Amino acid sequence: MSMKPTRELIRISDKSEDSLLRAVQIIRKTKDLSQLRQAQAFLLTCVHGMTASEASSLLGISVNWVYKLRQNFLKGNLVLGRSASALGGRRRENMTVVQESRFLHPYFQAAKHGEAIRVSDVKTALEEYLGRKVALSSVYNLLKRHKLMQISSKITK
């Protein structure tokens, strides 16, 4: 059941009606979780009469955050959530996973033929490829990420 926002629903000023319409529009169109929560915090507390505590339980955020979101919404300040690309992942990667696979291909072939893989050789080749020094832990992480440590039982320092 879709409820259309009406003046009778909130029975307050034109500015509040504009806020209500804006909140409904945000909820329908946004793909940003932070903006969705902000509009919901406004609607739940100002329109539906929930307490901040009730709204915080429903939204899964703190009571103070409900107040902050609602106040910023009423001032016309939409929160800006983090973009998906800014979260998680390998932000300090040396190369893409595909590039890593290409780089490690000769070592995969050597492991398949039962040859020993020396981590120091991989480290030297990686430093040459990147043109800078690389920590030994980065080499081990690279080998683990591509499961080369599991494939070859003959990995030496």
QUIJORA-V214883 format. One line per field, one symbol per residue. ss: DSSP state (2 for helix, 1 for strand, 0 for the rest). phi: phi as a letter, one per 20 degrees, with the letter a starting at -180 (. if undefined). burial: 1 if it has 9 or more other ideal C-beta (glycine too) atoms within 8 Angstrom, else 0. Layout:
ss: ???
phi: ???
burial: ???
This chain:
ss: 0000002222000222222222222222200022222222222222200002222222200022222222222220000000022200000000002222222222222222000011222222222222000002222222222002222000110
phi: .edefcfffdlcffffffffffffffffdfddffffffffffffeeeemfffffffffemcffffffffffffffneffdfffgfedmmdfdfebffffffffegfffffffenffdefffffffffffemafcffffffffffgdlffffdedecf
burial: 0000100011000001101111110110010001111111111111100101011100101000111011011100011000000000000000000001101100110110000011100110111001000100011101110101100101100
